[in-house]
């Protein structure tokens, strides 16, 4: 019997909030391989080194936690001919906390 694993995703806070609102995880600039290593029931915690993707100000907080809810990996058209891979995540309410 395989036990659940725990993953750390790194993304700016604005990108994490988009993921939480959309109920998905996207890793390594939309690559499929990291998502394929995850299993239903695994947990993901997001760390945000900064608030906004194009901002340089440090934030350095854990910003979200959720659980992988199925085995579906899908591509999403996010504009500018960019089609990142994503996984469905059930995020739970949490308090952002400094590293």
N, CA, C and O atoms as CSV, one atom per row, in Angstrom:
chain,resi,resn,atom,element,x,y,z
A,1,UNK,N,N,0.838,-1.180,0.000
A,1,UNK,CA,C,0.000,0.000,0.000
A,1,UNK,C,C,0.886,1.247,0.000
A,1,UNK,O,O,1.756,1.395,0.858
A,2,UNK,N,N,0.664,2.128,-0.949
A,2,UNK,CA,C,1.450,3.340,-1.066
A,2,UNK,C,C,0.866,4.427,-0.173
A,2,UNK,O,O,-0.345,4.643,-0.148
A,3,UNK,N,N,1.748,5.112,0.563
A,3,UNK,CA,C,1.267,6.192,1.423
A,3,UNK,C,C,1.262,7.505,0.642
A,3,UNK,O,O,1.902,7.627,-0.402
A,4,UNK,N,N,0.536,8.468,1.164
A,4,UNK,CA,C,0.461,9.773,0.522
A,4,UNK,C,C,1.804,10.480,0.600
A,4,UNK,O,O,2.578,10.287,1.537
A,5,UNK,N,N,2.057,11.299,-0.405
A,5,UNK,CA,C,3.269,12.111,-0.425
A,5,UNK,C,C,2.884,13.577,-0.307
A,5,UNK,O,O,1.728,13.954,-0.499
A,6,UNK,N,N,3.870,14.384,0.009
A,6,UNK,CA,C,3.668,15.804,0.243
A,6,UNK,C,C,4.599,16.585,-0.672
A,6,UNK,O,O,5.794,16.299,-0.737
A,7,UNK,N,N,4.056,17.566,-1.376
A,7,UNK,CA,C,4.780,18.309,-2.387
A,7,UNK,C,C,4.822,19.781,-2.030
A,7,UNK,O,O,3.908,20.306,-1.394
A,8,UNK,N,N,5.903,20.449,-2.449
A,8,UNK,CA,C,6.029,21.891,-2.305
A,8,UNK,C,C,6.029,22.496,-3.707
A,8,UNK,O,O,6.849,22.130,-4.549
A,9,UNK,N,N,5.111,23.416,-3.946
A,9,UNK,CA,C,5.099,24.174,-5.189
A,9,UNK,C,C,5.592,25.579,-4.897
A,9,UNK,O,O,5.305,26.125,-3.832
A,10,UNK,N,N,6.317,26.164,-5.813
A,10,UNK,CA,C,6.839,27.518,-5.632
A,10,UNK,C,C,6.241,28.410,-6.712
A,10,UNK,O,O,6.421,28.165,-7.905
A,11,UNK,N,N,5.532,29.442,-6.282
A,11,UNK,CA,C,4.906,30.378,-7.217
A,11,UNK,C,C,4.605,31.678,-6.488
A,11,UNK,O,O,4.428,31.690,-5.269
A,12,UNK,N,N,4.548,32.757,-7.231
A,12,UNK,CA,C,4.199,34.041,-6.633
A,12,UNK,C,C,2.786,33.952,-6.049
A,12,UNK,O,O,1.962,33.155,-6.497
A,13,UNK,N,N,2.531,34.775,-5.053
A,13,UNK,CA,C,1.239,34.728,-4.361
A,13,UNK,C,C,0.077,34.956,-5.324
A,13,UNK,O,O,-0.955,34.298,-5.199
A,14,UNK,N,N,0.221,35.873,-6.279
A,14,UNK,CA,C,-0.878,36.119,-7.212
A,14,UNK,C,C,-1.188,34.879,-8.047
A,14,UNK,O,O,-2.355,34.618,-8.339
A,15,UNK,N,N,-0.184,34.120,-8.432
A,15,UNK,CA,C,-0.423,32.888,-9.183
A,15,UNK,C,C,-1.048,31.814,-8.301
A,15,UNK,O,O,-1.909,31.059,-8.750
A,16,UNK,N,N,-0.613,31.748,-7.047
A,16,UNK,CA,C,-1.199,30.781,-6.117
A,16,UNK,C,C,-2.677,31.082,-5.887
A,16,UNK,O,O,-3.501,30.167,-5.887
A,17,UNK,N,N,-3.016,32.343,-5.694
A,17,UNK,CA,C,-4.421,32.699,-5.482
A,17,UNK,C,C,-5.274,32.331,-6.692
A,17,UNK,O,O,-6.420,31.913,-6.531
A,18,UNK,N,N,-4.735,32.479,-7.898
A,18,UNK,CA,C,-5.450,32.043,-9.105
A,18,UNK,C,C,-5.674,30.532,-9.086
A,18,UNK,O,O,-6.748,30.054,-9.454
A,19,UNK,N,N,-4.663,29.786,-8.658
A,19,UNK,CA,C,-4.775,28.331,-8.588
A,19,UNK,C,C,-5.820,27.914,-7.549
A,19,UNK,O,O,-6.629,27.021,-7.800
A,20,UNK,N,N,-5.797,28.556,-6.397
A,20,UNK,CA,C,-6.780,28.240,-5.348
A,20,UNK,C,C,-8.190,28.533,-5.848
A,20,UNK,O,O,-9.097,27.720,-5.671
A,21,UNK,N,N,-8.373,29.680,-6.464
A,21,UNK,CA,C,-9.694,30.054,-6.980
A,21,UNK,C,C,-10.153,29.074,-8.059
A,21,UNK,O,O,-11.338,28.748,-8.135
A,22,UNK,N,N,-9.235,28.610,-8.884
A,22,UNK,CA,C,-9.581,27.691,-9.965
A,22,UNK,C,C,-9.552,26.221,-9.578
A,22,UNK,O,O,-9.974,25.366,-10.357
A,23,UNK,N,N,-9.053,25.916,-8.373
A,23,UNK,CA,C,-9.012,24.533,-7.911
A,23,UNK,C,C,-8.024,23.656,-8.667
A,23,UNK,O,O,-8.321,22.499,-8.965
A,24,UNK,N,N,-6.842,24.203,-8.980
A,24,UNK,CA,C,-5.844,23.435,-9.730
A,24,UNK,C,C,-4.443,23.688,-9.187
A,24,UNK,O,O,-4.209,24.644,-8.449
A,25,UNK,N,N,-3.523,22.816,-9.567
A,25,UNK,CA,C,-2.094,23.015,-9.334
A,25,UNK,C,C,-1.418,23.060,-10.694
A,25,UNK,O,O,-1.782,22.333,-11.618
A,26,UNK,N,N,-0.434,23.927,-10.789
A,26,UNK,CA,C,0.387,24.047,-11.998
A,26,UNK,C,C,1.817,24.214,-11.505
A,26,UNK,O,O,2.089,25.079,-10.673
A,27,UNK,N,N,2.730,23.395,-12.008
A,27,UNK,CA,C,4.103,23.393,-11.502
A,27,UNK,C,C,5.113,23.577,-12.630
A,27,UNK,O,O,4.844,23.239,-13.783
A,28,UNK,N,N,6.270,24.113,-12.281
A,28,UNK,CA,C,7.403,24.229,-13.213
A,28,UNK,C,C,6.994,24.877,-14.532
A,28,UNK,O,O,7.298,24.360,-15.607
A,29,UNK,N,N,6.318,25.985,-14.444
A,29,UNK,CA,C,5.878,26.731,-15.628
A,29,UNK,C,C,4.995,25.900,-16.544
A,29,UNK,O,O,5.061,26.020,-17.767
A,30,UNK,N,N,4.167,25.055,-15.939
A,30,UNK,CA,C,3.174,24.300,-16.702
A,30,UNK,C,C,3.624,22.971,-17.258
A,30,UNK,O,O,2.952,22.396,-18.114
A,31,UNK,N,N,4.760,22.469,-16.781
A,31,UNK,CA,C,5.237,21.170,-17.269
A,31,UNK,C,C,4.359,20.031,-16.743
A,31,UNK,O,O,3.807,20.119,-15.646
A,32,UNK,N,N,4.239,18.973,-17.528
A,32,UNK,CA,C,3.403,17.831,-17.187
A,32,UNK,C,C,4.096,16.869,-16.212
A,32,UNK,O,O,3.437,16.303,-15.340
A,33,UNK,N,N,5.384,16.681,-16.345
A,33,UNK,CA,C,6.108,15.660,-15.588
A,33,UNK,C,C,5.935,15.752,-14.069
A,33,UNK,O,O,5.662,14.728,-13.443
A,34,UNK,N,N,6.081,16.930,-13.441
A,34,UNK,CA,C,5.899,16.969,-11.982
A,34,UNK,C,C,4.490,16.543,-11.556
A,34,UNK,O,O,4.315,15.907,-10.517
A,35,UNK,N,N,3.498,16.896,-12.359
A,35,UNK,CA,C,2.118,16.538,-12.030
A,35,UNK,C,C,1.889,15.033,-12.153
A,35,UNK,O,O,1.075,14.471,-11.419
A,36,UNK,N,N,2.590,14.382,-13.062
A,36,UNK,CA,C,2.447,12.940,-13.257
A,36,UNK,C,C,2.964,12.145,-12.058
A,36,UNK,O,O,2.535,11.013,-11.835
A,37,UNK,N,N,3.880,12.728,-11.287
A,37,UNK,CA,C,4.427,12.036,-10.113
A,37,UNK,C,C,3.482,12.096,-8.908
A,37,UNK,O,O,3.657,11.362,-7.935
A,38,UNK,N,N,2.487,12.971,-8.986
A,38,UNK,CA,C,1.526,13.108,-7.888
A,38,UNK,C,C,0.437,12.049,-8.019
A,38,UNK,O,O,0.118,11.606,-9.122
A,39,UNK,N,N,-0.126,11.652,-6.888
A,39,UNK,CA,C,-1.212,10.675,-6.849
A,39,UNK,C,C,-2.414,11.249,-6.114
A,39,UNK,O,O,-2.278,12.167,-5.306
A,40,UNK,N,N,-3.576,10.709,-6.396
A,40,UNK,CA,C,-4.774,11.088,-5.663
A,40,UNK,C,C,-4.507,10.912,-4.161
A,40,UNK,O,O,-3.991,9.880,-3.732
A,41,UNK,N,N,-4.858,11.910,-3.388
A,41,UNK,CA,C,-4.644,11.865,-1.944
A,41,UNK,C,C,-3.362,12.537,-1.495
A,41,UNK,O,O,-3.206,12.815,-0.306
A,42,UNK,N,N,-2.430,12.811,-2.416
A,42,UNK,CA,C,-1.216,13.549,-2.057
A,42,UNK,C,C,-1.578,14.985,-1.686
A,42,UNK,O,O,-2.629,15.492,-2.079
A,43,UNK,N,N,-0.714,15.620,-0.942
A,43,UNK,CA,C,-0.905,17.007,-0.526
A,43,UNK,C,C,0.099,17.907,-1.211
A,43,UNK,O,O,1.218,17.485,-1.503
A,44,UNK,N,N,-0.296,19.156,-1.473
A,44,UNK,CA,C,0.615,20.169,-2.006
A,44,UNK,C,C,0.514,21.424,-1.147
A,44,UNK,O,O,-0.575,21.877,-0.795
A,45,UNK,N,N,1.669,21.965,-0.825
A,45,UNK,CA,C,1.769,23.230,-0.109
A,45,UNK,C,C,2.499,24.196,-1.035
A,45,UNK,O,O,3.542,23.856,-1.594
A,46,UNK,N,N,1.958,25.388,-1.195
A,46,UNK,CA,C,2.610,26.391,-2.029
A,46,UNK,C,C,3.386,27.378,-1.177
A,46,UNK,O,O,2.898,27.889,-0.169
A,47,UNK,N,N,4.618,27.629,-1.619
A,47,UNK,CA,C,5.480,28.662,-1.049
A,47,UNK,C,C,5.563,29.803,-2.048
A,47,UNK,O,O,5.781,29.575,-3.238
A,48,UNK,N,N,5.389,31.036,-1.570
A,48,UNK,CA,C,5.453,32.206,-2.442
A,48,UNK,C,C,6.626,33.094,-2.051
A,48,UNK,O,O,6.586,33.754,-1.013
A,49,UNK,N,N,7.668,33.114,-2.872
A,49,UNK,CA,C,8.815,33.970,-2.566
A,49,UNK,C,C,8.523,35.449,-2.759
A,49,UNK,O,O,9.200,36.299,-2.182
A,50,UNK,N,N,7.503,35.764,-3.580
A,50,UNK,CA,C,7.125,37.157,-3.793
A,50,UNK,C,C,5.618,37.266,-4.012
A,50,UNK,O,O,4.946,36.262,-4.249
A,51,UNK,N,N,5.093,38.479,-3.934
A,51,UNK,CA,C,3.652,38.688,-4.040
A,51,UNK,C,C,3.183,38.568,-5.488
A,51,UNK,O,O,2.201,37.884,-5.775
A,52,UNK,N,N,3.880,39.229,-6.383
A,52,UNK,CA,C,3.487,39.237,-7.797
A,52,UNK,C,C,4.609,38.673,-8.656
A,52,UNK,O,O,5.789,38.846,-8.353
A,53,UNK,N,N,4.229,38.007,-9.711
A,53,UNK,CA,C,5.166,37.343,-10.599
A,53,UNK,C,C,6.269,38.283,-11.092
A,53,UNK,O,O,7.442,37.910,-11.098
A,54,UNK,N,N,5.907,39.480,-11.499
A,54,UNK,CA,C,6.885,40.411,-12.072
A,54,UNK,C,C,7.417,41.418,-11.049
A,54,UNK,O,O,8.009,42.429,-11.428
A,55,UNK,N,N,7.214,41.156,-9.776
A,55,UNK,CA,C,7.657,42.040,-8.708
A,55,UNK,C,C,8.925,41.456,-8.099
A,55,UNK,O,O,9.120,40.240,-8.107
A,56,UNK,N,N,9.782,42.316,-7.574
A,56,UNK,CA,C,11.008,41.809,-6.957
A,56,UNK,C,C,10.961,41.828,-5.430
A,56,UNK,O,O,11.857,41.285,-4.783
A,57,UNK,N,N,9.938,42.440,-4.847
A,57,UNK,CA,C,9.837,42.506,-3.386
A,57,UNK,C,C,9.597,41.111,-2.809
A,57,UNK,O,O,8.752,40.362,-3.299
A,58,UNK,N,N,10.348,40.775,-1.764
A,58,UNK,CA,C,10.224,39.460,-1.139
A,58,UNK,C,C,8.938,39.341,-0.321
A,58,UNK,O,O,8.464,40.307,0.278
A,59,UNK,N,N,8.388,38.112,-0.316
A,59,UNK,CA,C,7.194,37.806,0.483
A,59,UNK,C,C,7.509,36.651,1.429
A,59,UNK,O,O,7.267,36.759,2.631
A,60,UNK,N,N,8.037,35.568,0.917
A,60,UNK,CA,C,8.558,34.423,1.669
A,60,UNK,C,C,7.566,33.828,2.667
A,60,UNK,O,O,7.847,33.733,3.862
A,61,UNK,N,N,6.396,33.427,2.150
A,61,UNK,CA,C,5.385,32.803,2.999
A,61,UNK,C,C,4.816,31.555,2.322
A,61,UNK,O,O,4.793,31.439,1.097
A,62,UNK,N,N,4.363,30.633,3.160
A,62,UNK,CA,C,3.560,29.522,2.658
A,62,UNK,C,C,2.157,30.082,2.463
A,62,UNK,O,O,1.608,30.709,3.369
A,63,UNK,N,N,1.574,29.860,1.283
A,63,UNK,CA,C,0.351,30.587,0.939
A,63,UNK,C,C,-0.871,29.716,0.676
A,63,UNK,O,O,-1.986,30.237,0.631
A,64,UNK,N,N,-0.701,28.410,0.500
A,64,UNK,CA,C,-1.875,27.558,0.242
A,64,UNK,C,C,-1.528,26.106,0.519
A,64,UNK,O,O,-0.368,25.699,0.455
A,65,UNK,N,N,-2.571,25.331,0.831
A,65,UNK,CA,C,-2.419,23.893,1.016
A,65,UNK,C,C,-3.666,23.206,0.459
A,65,UNK,O,O,-4.790,23.674,0.643
A,66,UNK,N,N,-3.440,22.100,-0.218
A,66,UNK,CA,C,-4.565,21.377,-0.796
A,66,UNK,C,C,-4.209,19.928,-1.069
A,66,UNK,O,O,-3.060,19.509,-0.929
A,67,UNK,N,N,-5.217,19.182,-1.460
A,67,UNK,CA,C,-5.066,17.746,-1.691
A,67,UNK,C,C,-5.452,17.397,-3.125
A,67,UNK,O,O,-6.439,17.909,-3.653
A,68,UNK,N,N,-4.668,16.526,-3.748
A,68,UNK,CA,C,-4.952,16.050,-5.102
A,68,UNK,C,C,-6.221,15.208,-5.044
A,68,UNK,O,O,-6.316,14.277,-4.244
A,69,UNK,N,N,-7.205,15.537,-5.899
A,69,UNK,CA,C,-8.506,14.871,-5.778
A,69,UNK,C,C,-8.778,13.803,-6.828
A,69,UNK,O,O,-9.729,13.034,-6.689
A,70,UNK,N,N,-7.956,13.739,-7.882
A,70,UNK,CA,C,-8.179,12.710,-8.906
A,70,UNK,C,C,-6.898,12.491,-9.709
A,70,UNK,O,O,-5.862,13.086,-9.413
A,71,UNK,N,N,-6.975,11.639,-10.719
A,71,UNK,CA,C,-5.813,11.327,-11.550
A,71,UNK,C,C,-5.789,12.119,-12.851
A,71,UNK,O,O,-4.999,11.805,-13.742
A,72,UNK,N,N,-6.622,13.124,-12.980
A,72,UNK,CA,C,-6.747,13.880,-14.226
A,72,UNK,C,C,-5.644,14.939,-14.331
A,72,UNK,O,O,-5.453,15.753,-13.428
A,73,UNK,N,N,-4.928,14.905,-15.450
A,73,UNK,CA,C,-3.984,15.958,-15.814
A,73,UNK,C,C,-4.508,16.550,-17.113
A,73,UNK,O,O,-4.795,15.822,-18.064
A,74,UNK,N,N,-4.629,17.860,-17.151
A,74,UNK,CA,C,-5.224,18.483,-18.329
A,74,UNK,C,C,-4.444,19.725,-18.736
A,74,UNK,O,O,-3.731,20.316,-17.925
A,75,UNK,N,N,-4.583,20.113,-19.992
A,75,UNK,CA,C,-3.994,21.344,-20.480
A,75,UNK,C,C,-5.053,22.431,-20.498
A,75,UNK,O,O,-6.240,22.172,-20.694
A,76,UNK,N,N,-4.590,23.652,-20.288
A,76,UNK,CA,C,-5.485,24.796,-20.218
A,76,UNK,C,C,-4.904,25.920,-21.066
A,76,UNK,O,O,-3.715,26.222,-20.966
A,77,UNK,N,N,-5.722,26.531,-21.887
A,77,UNK,CA,C,-5.257,27.671,-22.674
A,77,UNK,C,C,-5.298,28.921,-21.806
A,77,UNK,O,O,-6.373,29.403,-21.451
A,78,UNK,N,N,-4.128,29.441,-21.469
A,78,UNK,CA,C,-4.091,30.614,-20.600
A,78,UNK,C,C,-3.702,31.890,-21.347
A,78,UNK,O,O,-3.384,32.903,-20.724
A,79,UNK,N,N,-3.728,31.842,-22.665
A,79,UNK,CA,C,-3.447,33.028,-23.468
A,79,UNK,C,C,-2.034,33.041,-24.019
A,79,UNK,O,O,-1.168,32.298,-23.557
A,80,UNK,N,N,-1.812,33.878,-24.995
A,80,UNK,CA,C,-0.495,34.027,-25.625
A,80,UNK,C,C,0.088,32.702,-26.098
A,80,UNK,O,O,1.297,32.484,-26.022
A,81,UNK,N,N,-0.779,31.818,-26.586
A,81,UNK,CA,C,-0.357,30.512,-27.104
A,81,UNK,C,C,0.368,29.672,-26.035
A,81,UNK,O,O,1.281,28.909,-26.352
A,82,UNK,N,N,-0.046,29.821,-24.774
A,82,UNK,CA,C,0.536,29.079,-23.646
A,82,UNK,C,C,-0.507,28.081,-23.148
A,82,UNK,O,O,-1.621,28.467,-22.793
A,83,UNK,N,N,-0.145,26.803,-23.124
A,83,UNK,CA,C,-1.058,25.725,-22.743
A,83,UNK,C,C,-0.438,24.897,-21.615
A,83,UNK,O,O,0.033,23.788,-21.870
A,84,UNK,N,N,-0.424,25.399,-20.381
A,84,UNK,CA,C,0.181,24.662,-19.270
A,84,UNK,C,C,-0.663,23.454,-18.859
A,84,UNK,O,O,-1.875,23.415,-19.072
A,85,UNK,N,N,0.013,22.473,-18.265
A,85,UNK,CA,C,-0.665,21.309,-17.696
A,85,UNK,C,C,-1.052,21.621,-16.260
A,85,UNK,O,O,-0.350,22.343,-15.552
A,86,UNK,N,N,-2.195,21.055,-15.839
A,86,UNK,CA,C,-2.719,21.293,-14.489
A,86,UNK,C,C,-3.312,20.019,-13.909
A,86,UNK,O,O,-3.597,19.060,-14.625
A,87,UNK,N,N,-3.492,20.035,-12.573
A,87,UNK,CA,C,-4.176,18.953,-11.844
A,87,UNK,C,C,-5.226,19.550,-10.945
A,87,UNK,O,O,-5.085,20.680,-10.476
A,88,UNK,N,N,-6.290,18.790,-10.698
A,88,UNK,CA,C,-7.374,19.237,-9.817
A,88,UNK,C,C,-6.968,19.093,-8.348
A,88,UNK,O,O,-6.489,18.045,-7.916
A,89,UNK,N,N,-7.173,20.171,-7.599
A,89,UNK,CA,C,-6.787,20.221,-6.187
A,89,UNK,C,C,-7.962,20.736,-5.361
A,89,UNK,O,O,-8.661,21.664,-5.769
A,90,UNK,N,N,-8.169,20.125,-4.197
A,90,UNK,CA,C,-9.149,20.603,-3.232
A,90,UNK,C,C,-8.383,21.382,-2.168
A,90,UNK,O,O,-7.791,20.790,-1.266
A,91,UNK,N,N,-8.395,22.695,-2.272
A,91,UNK,CA,C,-7.675,23.536,-1.312
A,91,UNK,C,C,-8.487,23.689,-0.042
A,91,UNK,O,O,-9.716,23.750,-0.076
A,92,UNK,N,N,-7.786,23.751,1.076
A,92,UNK,CA,C,-8.438,23.978,2.358
A,92,UNK,C,C,-8.083,25.383,2.841
A,92,UNK,O,O,-7.055,25.943,2.462
A,93,UNK,N,N,-8.932,25.927,3.664
A,93,UNK,CA,C,-8.692,27.246,4.223
A,93,UNK,C,C,-7.440,27.193,5.099
A,93,UNK,O,O,-7.255,26.257,5.877
A,94,UNK,N,N,-6.593,28.194,4.967
A,94,UNK,CA,C,-5.384,28.230,5.790
A,94,UNK,C,C,-4.940,29.671,5.993
A,94,UNK,O,O,-5.396,30.585,5.307
A,95,UNK,N,N,-4.071,29.843,6.920
A,95,UNK,CA,C,-3.488,31.155,7.216
A,95,UNK,C,C,-2.093,31.178,6.583
A,95,UNK,O,O,-1.305,30.252,6.774
A,96,UNK,N,N,-1.796,32.231,5.836
A,96,UNK,CA,C,-0.453,32.366,5.284
A,96,UNK,C,C,0.531,32.542,6.429
A,96,UNK,O,O,0.261,33.245,7.403
A,97,UNK,N,N,1.687,31.884,6.289
A,97,UNK,CA,C,2.654,31.907,7.382
A,97,UNK,C,C,4.066,32.099,6.833
A,97,UNK,O,O,4.427,31.490,5.826
A,98,UNK,N,N,4.869,32.945,7.491
A,98,UNK,CA,C,6.249,33.162,7.024
A,98,UNK,C,C,7.066,31.872,7.112
A,98,UNK,O,O,6.815,31.005,7.950
A,99,UNK,N,N,8.023,31.781,6.243
A,99,UNK,CA,C,8.891,30.600,6.231
A,99,UNK,C,C,9.753,30.568,7.487
A,99,UNK,O,O,10.552,29.649,7.664
